[in-house]
Amino acid sequence: MRGPQCLDDRLRIGDERWVKAQHLNEVRKIERPSSTGTNPQWFDVDLGEQVVVAYRNDQPVYATLTSSGHEPNHTPRGNYPIWGKVTAITMKSQEYDDVQYYVNRVPWVMFFQAHNALHGAYWHDRFGATKSHGCANLAPKDAHYLFDWLEPALPVGWTSIRNWDLTQAPVAHVHDTHKAKDIFQERNIGPPDKNDEADRLDKAIARREAKEREDAAAAAALQLTAAPSVTMPGQVAATPVAPLQPAAAPPANLAVKAVPIAPLSAGPH
C-alpha cells in the first residue's frame, strides 16, 4: 500500500500520527475463494499477518489476532474443512514431535487439519506472532465467540461434535500473504490419518538418526583437530612431578638414645 496513508515503511493512524508497518497486523477483506466450499461460514487464516477473519459468505463478521505454528512446526497452508469442535481437550506432543509438550483443558477447540485447530490459549498472550506447535492460537474470549458462532451448535449437555460430511463443513482457508506462493494444499484434510501419522513418524526417526550421526561426526572431528602441547623456543617443557610419598616409619627395633643439651648462656647486655 502506497499513497497518502503510507510513507515508506510507516502507516498513518491519525493526524500526524504514524506507526511502523512491521508493528501492525493488517486485516484485509478478501473475496471468497472458490475452494472454500458452499457452507456460508468460513475462516480466513492469514499466517503472514497473523490474523483470523470469520466470514459469512462475502461478509466478514469477526476479526482477531492469532499465534500460528512456529518453525519447525508451522501451520500447514491449504483449505481445510472444520472436522470437529470440542469445548475443552488435553493436547500433547506426538511421537514424531521433537519438542515435548502437554497442555490440559485447552478451551474452545475447532479442529481443521488432523491435530491442528483454532483454539483458545490461556498460557500466553503473544497473539500476532508465531508461537504454537501448529495450531492457530486465539485469546480465550475470541475463541469462545467463534466457537459459539460456528455451526453446528452443540446440543444441550454435549461437549463435542464431529462433521461427518466434510463437503458441507465450514472451511479454514489457511494462507500466507507474506510468501510468493500464498497458498497450496500442504496437508491432508480431516482427522488424523494413520498412514500420514506413520509417514511423519518415519521421517522423524530418519531426521533424529541423521542428527545423531552429524553430532558424532562433529565430535570426532573436534577430537582430531585438538592442538597438541607445543614447546616454544627458549622454553623448557614441563616435566610431570611425582607426588610426594610419606616418610617411611623407623624400624621397630631401632633404639634411640637421648642426649642431654647444655643450657644456653645469656649474651652481653
N, C-alpha and C positions, 0 to 999 in steps of 0.2 A: 504494500500500500504506500503510495507516494502522493503528495499534494498538501493542501492546507492543514490536514490533520496529522501529517507526518513530516518530521525533519530529521534527515539522516537516520540514525537508529533510535530516535525518540518519537513518542506518540503524544499527541495533545489530549489532555484530560480535562482542560478548562482554560479560562482566560489566563494566558501567560503561564500555564501550568503544563509541564511536560514530564514524561517518565520514560526511562529506557525500555525499549520493546522487550528485551530479554527478561524484564521483571514482571511482565504481564502474561497471562494465559488468555488467548483470544478465542472467543466463541464465534464461530462462523455458521450462519444459516446456510444449509446446502439443499440442493434438490434431492428428492428421494431417489436413491439408486434402484434400478430395476431388480437388482439381486437381493433386495430386502423382502421379497415376497409380497403377499397380499394382505396380511394382517395389518390393520390400521396403526397398530403400535409398533414402534421400532426405536432402537438406540443408535445414536451416532457417537462412537468412542474414538476420539482423536488422540492418538498416542503422542503426536508431536506437540500439541498444545496442552495435553493432559487435562482434557475436559470431556464430560459426558453430557449429551443433549438427548432428552427424551422427546420423541415426536409422535404426534397422531396425524397420520397421513403426511401432509406437507407442512403442518403447523408445529413449531417447537413449543413444548408445554413446560419444560423444566430443564435447567442447565446447572451444572455444578463442576467442581474440580474433582480430579481423580488422582490416584497414585497407581500407575500400572507397573508391570514387571520390570525389575532391574536386571541388567545382564549379569550372568548368562541366562537368566530365566525371564526373557522378555515375553510380553503378552503377544500371542500369535495374531497376525493380521488375517482378515478374511470376513466372511459373512456367516454368522453362527446363530441358528435358532436357539432361543431360550428353552432348554430341555427340562428344566425343573426349578422349583423355588422352595425354600425351607426357612422357617423363622429363625432357627439357630442350629449350628452344627460345629463339631470339632474338626479342625483342619490340621493335618500333619504332613510332614515330608513323605515322599515316596522313596522306594528303594533306589531309584535312579537319580534322586536329587543329591547333589554334592554337599549342600548345606542343610543340616537337620533343623526342623522346627516343629513346634506343637502349640496350637492356639485353641483354647477351649471356648466353646459357645460363641462362635463367630455369628453375628446377627444379620438378618435380612439378606439372605443369600439367593442370588438369581444365577444359576449355572448356565453358561453359554457354550463352553467347549471343554469336554472331559471334566477335569477338576477345576478349571478356571471359571471364575464367577465375578459378577458385580456384587459387592457385599460391603457391609459396614465394617469399619476398622476402629476399634476403641483403643488400640495400643500405640498409636502415633497420630501426629497431626500435620504430616508433611504432604498434604494434598496439593497437587500441582507439580509434583516431581516424581520421577520413578522411584519405587521403593520395594514393591511386593515381589513375591515368588512367581508371579504370572497372572494373578487376578487383577481386577480393576477395583482398588480400594476406594471407598467413599466414606465421608463423615457419617456417623450413625444416623443422624436425623435425615440426611439426604437419602441414605439407603432405605430408611423406613418409609419415607414418602414414595419413592419409586417402587418399592415392594408392594405397597398398597395400591398404587396406580396401575401396576402391571397386571393384566388379566391372564388367566382366570384368577378370581379371588379365592382365597381359602374358605371352604365351608366352615361353619361354626364348630370349634373343637379340633379342627385339623391343624397340623403344624407344617405340613409339606404337601406338594402336589407335583405331578410329572406330566409333561406334554408328550403324549404318545405319538401324535401326528405332527411331526416337525415341519411338514409343508405348510401347516396352518399356524405355526407358533410365531410370536414376535421375534424379530431378528436383531442381533447386535452387529452393527456394521463397524468393524474394527479396522482402522486405517491410520496412516501416519503422514500428515501433511508436511512434515519436515524432510521426507525422503522423496527421491526422484520417482521411485515406484511406490505410489501411495498405498496400494492395496494389492494383495494376491491371496489366494486361498492357501494359507500356510499349514493348516492342520485339518484333521477330520472333524465333522460335526457330530453333535450328540454326546451321550455319556461316554465314560472311559471305555475304550475298545481293547480287548485282551491282546490282540495282535500288535496294536500300536504300543501298548504298555510294554510288551515283551521286547519290541524293537528298541524302545527307549532304554530299557534296562541293558540290552546287549551293547548299545552304543556307550552307555555309562561305564560298563565294565571295561570295554576297549579303551575308553578315554583314561580311566584310572590306571590301567596297566601301562599305557604309554607314558603317563606321568611318572609312574614308579621307575620305569626304565630310564627316562630322562633324568630323574633325580639321581639314580645310581650312577649314570654315566658322568654327570656333573661332579659328583663326589669323588669318583675315581680320577677324573682329570685334575681336580684340585689337589689330590694327594700326590700325583705325579709331578705337578709343577711346583710343589713346595720347595722353597730355596734351601740348599744345604748350608751348613755352617762354613764360613769362609774366613781365613786369617789374612788380614791386610798386611802389606809390607811394613816392617818395623814393629809389628805386634807379635806377642807370644800367645800361642794357642793355649787356652786354659786347660789345665790337666785336672781331671777329677781327683778330688781328695777323699781318701778312705776315711770313713767315720772313726772317731777315736774309740779305742777299746778301753774298758775299765781296767785299772791296775790289778795284777794278779795278787791274791792274798798270800802272805808268807806261809811257808810250810808249818804245819802244826808242831813239829819237833824242834823248831828253831828257837834257841834260848836268847833272850835279850837281857843284857847286863846294864843296870842303872849306874851312871857315873855322876858323882856329886859335882856341882858347879860352884866355884868360888864366888862370894858376893862382890858386886861391882863397887869400886871406890868412888867417892864423890869427887868431882872436879874442883878446881880453884874457884873461889867466889870473887 
